[in-house]
Amino acid sequence: LDLIKYLLTIGFQSFIESALEIFYIAGRKLKSSYSNPQGTIYVITIDIKVEKKKK
């Protein structure tokens, strides 16, 4: 049961990460086309996550 839970979380995490990457790209596009607070928030939060991963 724990293994299944583990695999589900891993799969879910990578799904979330790829979804966040799409939001990141969309957020950047929205930010460049017009001032969109939500897009900017996505960009800021994901910028932080990317910086943490690089370290």
C-alpha positions, 0 to 999 in steps of 0.5 A, spaced: 500 500 500 505 504 501 509 503 495 502 504 491 501 511 495 509 513 493 508 511 486 502 515 486 505 521 489 511 521 484 506 521 478 502 526 481 508 531 483 511 530 476 504 531 473 504 538 477 511 540 475 509 539 468 502 543 469 506 548 473 511 549 467 505 550 462 503 555 467 510 558 467 510 559 460 503 561 459 504 566 465 510 569 462 506 570 455 501 573 459 506 578 463 509 580 456 502 581 452 499 585 458 499 586 466 496 580 468 497 579 476 495 572 476 500 570 471 505 574 474 504 571 481 505 564 477 511 567 474 514 569 481 512 562 485 515 558 479 521 562 479 523 561 486 522 554 485 526 553 479 532 557 483 531 552 489 532 546 484 538 549 481 542 550 488 
